[in-house]
Amino acid sequence: MTFLLGLDFGTGGVRVGVFDLENRRMLGENEEAYETVYPRPGWAEQSPLDWWNALGRACRALMQTLDRPEIAGICVATTASTVVACKRDGTPLRPALLWMDCRAAGEAERSSTSNNPVMDYVGGANASEWLISKAMWLAVHERQVYDDADIVCECLDYINYNLTGRWVGSRMNATCKWNYDSVQQRFPAELYAELGVEGLEDKLPPEIFAVGAPIERISENAQTHLGLSGRPVLSQGGIDAHIGMLGAGTIKPGEMLMIGGTSVVQLFQLKEQRPMQGFWGPYPHALIDDHWLVEAGQVSAGSVLTWFEKNLFELDADGRQALRDKAAAIPVGGTGLLTLDYFMGNRTPYREPLLRGAIIGLSLGHDRASMYRSAIEGVALASANVLKRVHELNVPVERIVSSGGYAKNRLWLQATVDAIGMPVELPKEANLTIIGAAAAAAAGSGLVADLFAAAEAVRQDTVVIEPDMAAHAIYQQLLGEYIEATELLMPQSRRLATGQLKG
């Protein structure tokens, strides 16, 4: 048998899984949590040392449970744009800036003034979440940290360094988040200088590897830390949701992966470049040679629902399920409320980090269930708004595969399917990122010919969730209200988020 190890570093913790390639199934999984700190509104940080320690605990426990199977290959996927400033030996100089941290909104806005041709690949402007914007923020607000940093990288690069002792970057992350020119295969030093981070190209991981390319065998120290019986080859990974495209088998044009979790990400590929206003990309060669990757998404989605369940209502597991059951009994649009999901800004289609959440229509007669039901609908409407924009751009979407938090919250899943009005396939194996990482590991280990063959080798059975078209008609009406409310409140959101109301 051939076993592959996939590592998935999410927002709340690391998930590790062993995939049985011959039988196309997960042999076992384990998870370890780490902490997120929110120093100020809109800021979010984590300790890189926590990632490595959590990985060791999770993997050693899993290996012990599975009687230490021989691992043929390993691959890592992580959240994108979780940025580390560190010394060359991996010593962090400050906590990592988490992907959802939007402190660099001003820096991102400055990037929109550049005429550098590489900006065409990102729709004309960087996002506040991305490594470049965060490096710009460090260069202005924590100059000593920026100057002392030998390496500015992402979580993926930091973990791969700890596994092999080599600083390498993923072509996916570099193309999507670092303004790397994957056509010319170069860092745009002139753009970095224009944006106030001259010399950043010397701080980034110097070697760029395509997804699925072999890096080298993991070190003896990493072997011990992970509890493995051998030293498998580490293959290059990438962004967690994007690697999930391999696990979902949605790598051909016309197919879309929609992963619901802390955020929602919608991903699809084009066979040629075309304008995609309001989206990230299209990115050339980000996942697969001669394909253009497009990314859309919602910054806060499952995190909004968690905020209601845990932070606002302070419910335990039984209480959360009771809340969902009660909310499910309320018909679509039956609350008289409209919730905007922009708790941490918007990615698509507004690309506005300063948008903020709202609940409109509250009365003394509303209860927790009605507020929660409206939040579910608001997050679902955000997905429908993304698909609306896709259709307006005449991009064909013939198949949607979904996974993530949807599998654990069927009310959210059905609301999303009803809101977009299209069937959605749900794989029986929930963690497509780990399965996608296994696919990349199979390619890098020489077990399959390429990433297309790798995606086919790990393909999972799915169940189809059909939309309720009567509910969809109501969601279409709500979508109009959602869009109108967004446009009306956008100026106020910006003023509130930037503190312009202060005397």
WOFENWO-V524560 format. One line per field, one symbol per residue. phi: phi as a letter, one per 20 degrees, with the letter a starting at -180 (. if undefined). A space follows every 50 residues. Layout:
phi=???
This chain:
phi=.ddcdddceeferdddbddeffdlbfeacbbcecedddfbgndbccegff ffffggfffffffffemlffeeacbdcbgemedddbefenffeaffefgf fdfeffffffffefdggffffdmnbeefffgffffffffeecffffffff cdbdggffffffecndecdegffffecdmfeffelbeegffgffencgng geefgfdddfgnffeaffffffgffemeebcffedfdafgffffgffemd degndcdcddbgddcdcbddebfbfcfndeofefmfdcgmcdecccrdfc bgfffffffdfeeleegffffffffffffefgmeemdcdeeefcncecee lcfefcfbcdofcfeecfffffgffgfffffffffffgfgffemefcdbc dcanfgfecfffgffffffemcfcedffefefffffffffffffemecfa fffffffdgdfcddeefefffgfffffffffffffgffegffgffffemf eff
